Amino acid sequence: DHFHQSGINPTELPKIFPSGLTFIDLGTHQTTGIGMHVYSHLIPTIERENLDLQDPYITKWNRELLSSIGQTVRSIFDQLILDNKQFESIFASYSFQQSVPNNEIGSILVDGFLSSNKDLLVPVKRSPTDNNLLLIPLTQAYIARN
């Protein structure tokens, strides 16, 4: 696969893609794509290096569990964003990136994170000269063109 052909040493991955790892008793080579580790009853491949997304039954289990982890992460994010005004530290852990070696793992976590029926709150300035950030629903935020 592309990851193994790249010649990247798995121990170098945290330097390239700062991300949490998935654990299944032991650590795997799989990153989460988010700034935190995941330790759960996920089912690995036979080699115990990555999560199994090949077998249909195991895939269903792992996908559902990863999605529920994404939903849990969203619940924690929603609470933190309301209780804490240090947005930089929050976004450092909750900024999704591509997961490696299997980018599908991170995608499933993001899908779970975004599956909430509540609007995602984002910090914005009312005007460019405003020093304070306000939380508004993502559906009300927009990017001004220069």
For each residue, the residues with C-beta under 8 A, 3 or more apart:
1: 4 5 101
2: 5 6 101
3: 6 8 100 101
4: 1 101
5: 1 2
6: 2 3
7:
8: 3 12 13 16
9: 12 13
10: 13 29
11: 14
12: 8 9 15 16
13: 8 9 10 16 17 19 29 31 100
14: 11 17 18 19
15: 12 18
16: 8 12 13
17: 13 14 31 97 98 99 100
18: 14 15 35 97
19: 13 14 31 32 33 34 35 97 99 100 106
20: 31 32 34 35 36 37 38
21: 27 28 30 31 32 37 38
22: 27 28 30 31 32 37 38 39 40 42 51 105
23: 26 27 28 37 38 39 40
24: 28 39 40 41 42 43 44 48 51
25:
26: 23 48
27: 21 22 23
28: 21 22 23 24 44 48 49 50 51
29: 10 13 49 50 101
30: 21 22 49 50 51 99 100 101 102 105
31: 13 17 19 20 21 22 99 100 105 106
32: 19 20 21 22 36 37 38 99 105 106 109
33: 19 96 97 98 99 103 105 106 107 109 110
34: 19 20 73 93 94 95 96 97 106 109
35: 18 19 20 92 93 94 95
36: 20 32 73 93
37: 20 21 22 23 32
38: 20 21 22 23 32 42 66 69 109
39: 22 23 24
40: 22 23 24 65 69
41: 24 65
42: 22 24 38 51 62 65 66
43: 24 51 52 58 61 62
44: 24 28 47 48 49 50 51 52
45: 48 49 50 51 52 54
46:
47: 44 50
48: 24 26 28 44 45
49: 28 29 30 44 45
50: 28 29 30 44 45 47 101 102
51: 22 24 28 30 42 43 44 45 62 66 102 105
52: 43 44 45 55 58 59 62
53: 58 59 62 63 102 104 105
54: 45 58 59
55: 52 58 59
56: 59 60
57: 60 61
58: 43 52 53 54 55 61 62
59: 52 53 54 55 56 62 63
60: 56 57 63 64
61: 43 57 58 64 65
62: 42 43 51 52 53 58 59 65 66
63: 53 59 60 66 67 108
64: 60 61 67 68
65: 40 41 42 61 62 68 69
66: 38 42 51 62 63 69 70 105 108 109 112
67: 63 64 70 71 108 109 111 112 115
68: 64 65 71 72 112
69: 38 40 65 66 72 73 109 112
70: 66 67 73 74 108 109 110 111 112 113 114 115
71: 67 68 74 75 112 113 115 116
72: 68 69 75 76
73: 34 36 69 70 76 77 94 109 112 113
74: 70 71 77 78 112 113 114 115 116
75: 71 72 78 79 116
76: 72 73 79 80
77: 73 74 80 81 90 94 113
78: 74 75 81 82 116 118 121
79: 75 76 82 83
80: 76 77 83 84 90
81: 77 78 84 87 90 121 123 135
82: 78 79 121 135
83: 79 80
84: 80 81 87 89 90
85: 133
86: 89 90
87: 81 84 90 91 123 133
88: 91 92
89: 84 86 92 93
90: 77 80 81 84 86 87 93 94
91: 87 88 94 95
92: 35 88 89 95
93: 34 35 36 89 90
94: 34 35 73 77 90 91
95: 34 35 91 92
96: 33 34 106 109 110 113
97: 17 18 19 33 34 106
98: 17 33 103 106
99: 17 19 30 31 32 33 102 103 104 105 106 107 109
100: 3 13 17 19 30 31 103
101: 1 2 3 4 29 30 50
102: 30 50 51 53 99 105
103: 33 98 99 100 106 107
104: 53 99 107 108
105: 22 30 31 32 33 51 53 66 99 102 108 109
106: 19 31 32 33 34 96 97 98 99 103 109 110
107: 33 99 103 104 110 111
108: 63 66 67 70 104 105 111 112
109: 32 33 34 38 66 67 69 70 73 96 99 105 106 112 113
110: 33 70 96 106 107 113 114
111: 67 70 107 108 114 115
112: 66 67 68 69 70 71 73 74 108 109 115
113: 70 71 73 74 77 96 109 110 116
114: 70 74 110 111 120
115: 67 70 71 74 111 112
116: 71 74 75 78 113 120
117:
118: 78
119: 137 138 139
120: 114 116 137 138
121: 78 81 82 135 136 137 138
122: 135 136 137 138 141
123: 81 87 133 134 135
124: 133 134 136 141
125: 128 130 131 132 133 134
126: 130 134
127: 130
128: 125
129:
130: 125 126 127
131: 125
132: 125
133: 85 87 123 124 125
134: 123 124 125 126
135: 81 82 121 122 123
136: 121 122 124 140 141
137: 119 120 121 122 140 141
138: 119 120 121 122 141
139: 119
140: 136 137
141: 122 124 136 137 138
142:
143:
144:
145:
146:
